[in-house]
Amino acid sequence: MKRTNSYQINIENPCEEQWDSMRKNDCGRFCQLCQKTVVDFTMMSDREIIQFIENHKDERICGRVANSDLNRALISYEMISNTSWKFKLM
């Protein structure tokens, strides 16, 4: 495996809007106060979170994250296939 990218999520000023009061949509919930989608990262793997962040680099992202994902490195690993191995059946 090859380590690709890592990120750390820190929230200095967490939103105080209630998750359950927001309207559901495809990516999470829609916040009426800030008029943005709040992405639900709670069920995503580190790799999925990193992929989302990289696909939305030029945007401000609002998200709901698990406490276990805060203040730690989110690490994505990439599988490398080894094509140099050759096997013979006899």
Kinemage of the C-alpha trace (Angstrom):
@kinemage 1
@onewidth
@group {chain A} dominant
@subgroup {mainchain}
@vectorlist {calphas} color= white
{ca met a 1} P 0.000 0.000 0.000
{ca lys a 2} L 1.072 3.520 -0.697
{ca arg a 3} L 0.094 6.444 1.508
{ca thr a 4} L -1.422 9.180 -0.620
{ca asn a 5} L -2.746 12.188 1.286
{ca ser a 6} L -3.608 13.117 4.822
{ca tyr a 7} L -5.756 15.855 6.312
{ca gln a 8} L -6.741 16.920 9.784
{ca ile a 9} L -10.187 18.279 10.601
{ca asn a 10} L -10.310 21.041 13.185
{ca ile a 11} L -13.451 23.036 13.916
{ca glu a 12} L -12.734 26.356 15.603
{ca asn a 13} L -16.302 27.681 15.555
{ca pro a 14} L -18.787 24.811 15.308
{ca cys a 15} L -22.224 25.535 13.913
{ca glu a 16} L -24.951 25.607 16.516
{ca glu a 17} L -27.827 24.675 14.210
{ca gln a 18} L -29.541 21.405 15.108
{ca trp a 19} L -28.901 18.574 12.616
{ca asp a 20} L -32.406 17.153 13.095
{ca ser a 21} L -34.036 20.486 12.213
{ca met a 22} L -32.350 20.577 8.780
{ca arg a 23} L -34.071 19.254 5.645
{ca lys a 24} L -32.545 16.049 4.209
{ca asn a 25} L -30.916 16.044 0.772
{ca asp a 26} L -28.579 13.751 -1.206
{ca cys a 27} L -25.324 14.695 0.559
{ca gly a 28} L -26.622 15.337 4.058
{ca arg a 29} L -28.910 18.142 5.166
{ca phe a 30} L -29.684 21.691 4.029
{ca cys a 31} L -29.138 24.483 6.557
{ca gln a 32} L -31.659 27.314 6.194
{ca leu a 33} L -29.498 29.670 8.274
{ca cys a 34} L -26.403 29.606 6.042
{ca gln a 35} L -28.174 28.361 2.887
{ca lys a 36} L -25.688 25.528 2.387
{ca thr a 37} L -25.673 21.763 2.325
{ca val a 38} L -24.106 20.239 5.413
{ca val a 39} L -22.368 17.047 4.282
{ca asp a 40} L -22.754 14.004 6.541
{ca phe a 41} L -19.218 12.614 6.934
{ca thr a 42} L -20.101 10.447 9.943
{ca met a 43} L -20.424 7.190 8.007
{ca met a 44} L -17.560 7.858 5.559
{ca ser a 45} L -14.116 6.308 5.710
{ca asp a 46} L -10.997 8.469 5.849
{ca arg a 47} L -10.489 7.801 2.148
{ca glu a 48} L -14.041 8.907 1.274
{ca ile a 49} L -13.722 12.099 3.341
{ca ile a 50} L -10.389 12.965 1.705
{ca gln a 51} L -11.780 12.245 -1.757
{ca phe a 52} L -14.742 14.564 -1.079
{ca ile a 53} L -12.433 17.333 0.172
{ca glu a 54} L -10.159 16.993 -2.860
{ca asn a 55} L -13.128 17.056 -5.250
{ca his a 56} L -14.389 20.297 -3.638
{ca lys a 57} L -11.078 22.131 -3.060
{ca asp a 58} L -12.338 25.504 -4.227
{ca glu a 59} L -15.484 25.439 -2.085
{ca arg a 60} L -16.214 26.123 1.552
{ca ile a 61} L -17.474 22.873 3.007
{ca cys a 62} L -19.883 22.518 5.906
{ca gly a 63} L -19.936 19.055 7.367
{ca arg a 64} L -21.051 16.875 10.204
{ca val a 65} L -18.191 14.719 11.468
{ca ala a 66} L -17.834 12.077 14.139
{ca asn a 67} L -15.949 13.183 17.252
{ca ser a 68} L -13.450 10.396 16.525
{ca asp a 69} L -12.525 12.121 13.234
{ca leu a 70} L -11.635 15.433 14.883
{ca asn a 71} L -8.069 16.488 15.702
{ca arg a 72} L -6.418 13.429 14.181
{ca ala a 73} L -4.853 12.720 10.816
{ca leu a 74} L -7.249 11.338 8.212
{ca ile a 75} L -5.132 9.095 6.038
{ca ser a 76} L -5.868 7.611 2.636
{ca tyr a 77} L -4.022 4.584 1.350
{ca glu a 78} L -3.902 3.460 -2.249
{ca met a 79} L -3.448 -0.169 -3.254
{ca ile a 80} L -0.530 -0.714 -5.606
{ca ser a 81} L -0.665 -3.731 -7.856
{ca asn a 82} L 2.587 -5.527 -8.311
{ca thr a 83} L 2.679 -6.545 -11.966
{ca ser a 84} L 6.255 -7.739 -11.736
{ca trp a 85} L 5.243 -11.032 -10.191
{ca lys a 86} L 4.749 -13.846 -12.653
{ca phe a 87} L 3.360 -17.195 -11.759
{ca lys a 88} L 3.612 -20.449 -13.679
{ca leu a 89} L 1.321 -23.369 -13.280
{ca met a 90} L 2.968 -26.702 -13.845
